[in-house]
Amino acid sequence: MVWDVHKPFIKSERQQKLFNKVEKLSEKTRNRSEETDRHASFSLENLRDLKEADYHSLTLPEQFGGKNLSLYEFVLLQERLAVGDGSVALSIGWHLGIVMELRDENRWTPDAFKWIANEICTNKKVLNRAATEPATGSPTRGGIPETRAVLSGNGYLISGRKSFTTMADVLDYYIVSAFIEDKEKVGWFIVERGQTGVNIEHTWDTLGMRGTGSDDLVLTNVKVIKDRLIEINSEKENKSFPKGWLLHIPACYLGIAIAARNEAVQFAKHYQPNSLNTPISSVPHIQQKIGEMDLELLKARHFMYSVAEKWDQQPDQRGNLGPELAAVKTIATNSANHVVDLAMRIAGGRGLSKKSNFERYYRDVRAGLHNPPMDDSVIQMLAGRAIED
Ligand SMILES: Cc1cc2nc3c(=O)[nH]c(=O)nc-3n(C[C@H](O)[C@H](O)[C@H](O)COP(=O)(O)OP(=O)(O)OC[C@H]3O[C@@H](n4cnc5c(N)ncnc54)[C@H](O)[C@@H]3O)c2cc1C
């Protein structure tokens, strides 16, 4: 019997059903991954398939037409999606994760949540937060946005530039952070694609995760009504409540690593250079690398799934899970980088070819280091907790 890397983590019939659906989606996106990587844009065909499968509404509560995914289920599906194409998983992961955050944290008024839920479920709209700016770098560092919202009549005028806006070209709604001048606070505004003053600059020409189309969003005196100021950061916000949904990031990079691992094992089983009487899978140094890949994956995945399960099963403990969630991200993205590196060594020089998937995995997995939380913050957080104790 063939050992299936996913089986150990599928725990119910519902999960199996959801998983089967995602498996099909994942294979479709895999077929387009070379093209979207080349174009450095988010594929409209992928978006259409995600919407047709209602993947984009899975984290909505059931009464709003979703499947009310638990964190564990979210991670399980995102990881599988990323086996096909990491860029697709990371991109739709932002959207689904933000919906999960809004669902679980009551950040918006009930009416606003109902409105967006309807937009997602009935009108198949997708959204993402645009938070990063050239001057702040990662917003997790606490920099104040240079994007400004200025009172004007019955609303605000917003101007600024957001970098790294994943799916910028195809999003329906951008949730944009800005400094609100009259309140002297940072808040979040809903901005629509196509509004006057909203432009996308195609700056996304990166090493990896090119298919996320994370271009710059440029806002020039974009007029929004006051109701579109949807969240205002409070003082409390700075000591932010742990965000379970961010586990879609480690899930994504582990998915990429699984894809590389699977292809490397297949390659080792079938490649027999004429200097050997057997495929290279029987050579000790190749077996060492295969074993190491699985060791890394076992370590990272069991840790990720156990923290996700804890989040789901002990809601009263969520406030204490920040360091564990952060540690999952660091362990998983570093393990994923190591696994892809080992897979490349197994493939040898042919793994460098643009015709192989390995070189894309190698580029994509590297981006995980620059998604939040960053390694130095995680280590600092763990040290802080240890010293406080
Ligand atoms: C594929 C991908 C998709 C993304 N999608 C989105 C998205 O949809 N929306 C969005 O808003 N963002 C997105 N991001 C942006 C991401 O969340 C980060 O904001 C971005 O990568 C910048 O982080 P950084 O650490 O590289 O840069 P910086 O924060 O500028 O850091 C650069 C260097 O300075 C150091 N540094 C900076 N500040 C400090 C500090 N205060 N203390 C110590 N060291 C510091 C860092 O350690 C690093 O070495 C995406 C990023 C990637 C790679």
Ligand as a Chemical Component Dictionary entry (heavy atoms), coordinates in Angstrom:
data_LIG
# 
_chem_comp.id                   LIG 
_chem_comp.type                 NON-POLYMER 
_chem_comp.pdbx_formal_charge   0 
_chem_comp.three_letter_code    LIG 
# 
loop_
_chem_comp_atom.comp_id 
_chem_comp_atom.atom_id 
_chem_comp_atom.alt_atom_id 
_chem_comp_atom.type_symbol 
_chem_comp_atom.charge 
_chem_comp_atom.model_Cartn_x 
_chem_comp_atom.model_Cartn_y 
_chem_comp_atom.model_Cartn_z 
_chem_comp_atom.pdbx_ordinal 
LIG C1  C1  C 0 4.285  36.568 -1.459 1  
LIG C2  C2  C 0 3.934  37.713 -0.555 2  
LIG C3  C3  C 0 2.604  38.123 -0.471 3  
LIG C4  C4  C 0 2.257  39.223 0.354  4  
LIG N1  N1  N 0 0.947  39.632 0.401  5  
LIG C5  C5  C 0 0.615  40.730 1.142  6  
LIG C6  C6  C 0 -0.717 41.258 1.134  7  
LIG O1  O1  O 0 -1.601 40.723 0.473  8  
LIG N2  N2  N 0 -0.985 42.365 1.850  9  
LIG C7  C7  C 0 -0.022 43.006 2.584  10 
LIG O2  O2  O 0 -0.322 44.007 3.230  11 
LIG N3  N3  N 0 1.254  42.532 2.610  12 
LIG C8  C8  C 0 1.589  41.423 1.911  13 
LIG N4  N4  N 0 2.888  40.954 1.909  14 
LIG C9  C9  C 0 3.921  41.737 2.614  15 
LIG C10 C10 C 0 4.505  41.067 3.838  16 
LIG O3  O3  O 0 3.524  40.814 4.800  17 
LIG C11 C11 C 0 5.597  42.011 4.402  18 
LIG O4  O4  O 0 4.980  43.190 4.807  19 
LIG C12 C12 C 0 6.666  42.293 3.378  20 
LIG O5  O5  O 0 7.222  41.107 2.911  21 
LIG C13 C13 C 0 7.738  43.202 3.971  22 
LIG O6  O6  O 0 8.319  42.578 5.063  23 
LIG P1  P1  P 0 9.921  42.511 5.201  24 
LIG O7  O7  O 0 10.252 41.889 6.510  25 
LIG O8  O8  O 0 10.484 41.890 3.999  26 
LIG O9  O9  O 0 10.330 44.042 5.107  27 
LIG P2  P2  P 0 10.740 45.074 6.192  28 
LIG O10 O10 O 0 9.744  45.097 7.307  29 
LIG O11 O11 O 0 11.006 46.350 5.483  30 
LIG O12 O12 O 0 12.113 44.494 6.750  31 
LIG C14 C14 C 0 13.353 44.584 6.026  32 
LIG C15 C15 C 0 14.475 44.191 6.957  33 
LIG O13 O13 O 0 14.514 45.077 8.071  34 
LIG C16 C16 C 0 14.324 44.388 9.306  35 
LIG N5  N5  N 0 13.396 45.182 10.136 36 
LIG C17 C17 C 0 12.438 46.037 9.697  37 
LIG N6  N6  N 0 11.781 46.595 10.737 38 
LIG C18 C18 C 0 12.336 46.094 11.845 39 
LIG C19 C19 C 0 12.100 46.290 13.243 40 
LIG N7  N7  N 0 11.161 47.137 13.667 41 
LIG N8  N8  N 0 12.837 45.587 14.100 42 
LIG C20 C20 C 0 13.798 44.727 13.654 43 
LIG N9  N9  N 0 14.075 44.517 12.374 44 
LIG C21 C21 C 0 13.355 45.180 11.458 45 
LIG C22 C22 C 0 13.711 43.027 8.897  46 
LIG O14 O14 O 0 14.042 41.996 9.806  47 
LIG C23 C23 C 0 14.342 42.799 7.528  48 
LIG O15 O15 O 0 15.619 42.229 7.698  49 
LIG C24 C24 C 0 3.262  39.875 1.108  50 
LIG C25 C25 C 0 4.604  39.422 1.030  51 
LIG C26 C26 C 0 4.934  38.365 0.204  52 
LIG C27 C27 C 0 6.376  37.931 0.145  53 
# 
loop_
_chem_comp_bond.comp_id 
_chem_comp_bond.atom_id_1 
_chem_comp_bond.atom_id_2 
_chem_comp_bond.value_order 
_chem_comp_bond.pdbx_ordinal 
LIG C1  C2  SING 1  
LIG C2  C3  SING 2  
LIG C2  C26 DOUB 3  
LIG C3  C4  DOUB 4  
LIG C4  N1  SING 5  
LIG C4  C24 SING 6  
LIG N1  C5  DOUB 7  
LIG C5  C6  SING 8  
LIG C5  C8  SING 9  
LIG C6  O1  DOUB 10 
LIG C6  N2  SING 11 
LIG N2  C7  SING 12 
LIG C7  O2  DOUB 13 
LIG C7  N3  SING 14 
LIG N3  C8  DOUB 15 
LIG C8  N4  SING 16 
LIG N4  C9  SING 17 
LIG N4  C24 SING 18 
LIG C9  C10 SING 19 
LIG C10 O3  SING 20 
LIG C10 C11 SING 21 
LIG C11 O4  SING 22 
LIG C11 C12 SING 23 
LIG C12 O5  SING 24 
LIG C12 C13 SING 25 
LIG C13 O6  SING 26 
LIG O6  P1  SING 27 
LIG P1  O7  DOUB 28 
LIG P1  O8  SING 29 
LIG P1  O9  SING 30 
LIG O9  P2  SING 31 
LIG P2  O10 DOUB 32 
LIG P2  O11 SING 33 
LIG P2  O12 SING 34 
LIG O12 C14 SING 35 
LIG C14 C15 SING 36 
LIG C15 O13 SING 37 
LIG C15 C23 SING 38 
LIG O13 C16 SING 39 
LIG C16 N5  SING 40 
LIG C16 C22 SING 41 
LIG N5  C17 SING 42 
LIG N5  C21 SING 43 
LIG C17 N6  DOUB 44 
LIG N6  C18 SING 45 
LIG C18 C19 SING 46 
LIG C18 C21 DOUB 47 
LIG C19 N7  SING 48 
LIG C19 N8  DOUB 49 
LIG N8  C20 SING 50 
LIG C20 N9  DOUB 51 
LIG N9  C21 SING 52 
LIG C22 O14 SING 53 
LIG C22 C23 SING 54 
LIG C23 O15 SING 55 
LIG C24 C25 DOUB 56 
LIG C25 C26 SING 57 
LIG C26 C27 SING 58 
# 
